[in-house]
């Protein structure tokens, strides 16, 4: 018998591959469930944003988020 979690994961992967709208929906769902992530985003706390999104092994993701944010902030 195949575990029900397999079907959820398979369905999740299909959704993530299908379109950006479903990716955004999943991300917003995560934000609603993870108040620390949402707080970090609202406070532009890139370190804790990366930590709460990817866990302790986030590499330089915080730097990448900051650089992207700063480059987009400069655009008109």
N, C-alpha and C positions, 0 to 999 in steps of 0.2 A: 504494500500500500504506500502511496506517495503522501508525504506529510502536507497538510493544508498550507503551511508556510511557504512551501515550494510554489504553489499556485499564486500566492500573494506576491512573492518575489518575481516570478515570471511575468505576472501582470504589471508589476511596477516597472520592470525593465522595458517592457513593450511600450508603456506609457511614456517613459523618459526618452525613448527613441522616436516617438511619434511626432511630437511638436513642442515648441517652446512654451506654449500655454500650459501644458500639463506639467512641465518642469517648474514653471513659476508657481503653479498651484501646489505642488509638492513642497516647494521651498517655503511658501507662506504657511502651509500646514505645520512644517517644522518650526517656524518662527513662533506660531501660536502655542506650540507645545514646549518651547524652550525659552523661558523668559530671560535667562541670562544672555542668550544670543540676541534676542530682540533689544535688550537693554544696551548691550555692547554696540549694536548697530546704531541705535538712537544717539549714543554718546560718542560715536566715531572712535571707539576703542578697538582698533584694528587687531591688537594682540588677542584680546578676549573674544573678538568676533571669530578669528581663525581657530582659537582653542575650542570654542563652543560648537563650531561647525564641523571641525575635523578631528577633534581630540588632541591629546598631548603631542602627537607626532605630526605637527602641521608644517614643519620645515620653515620656509620663508614665505608662507602664504600670507601672513600679516603684512609683510613688506609689499607683496604684489597687490593686495587689496588697497593699501594706502596709496601706492603709485597710481593705480588705476583711478581711484577716487580723485586724487589731486589732478590728474590729467583731464578727467571729465569735468571737474569743477571749473577749470579754466576756459572751457568751450562756451561760446555764446548761446 
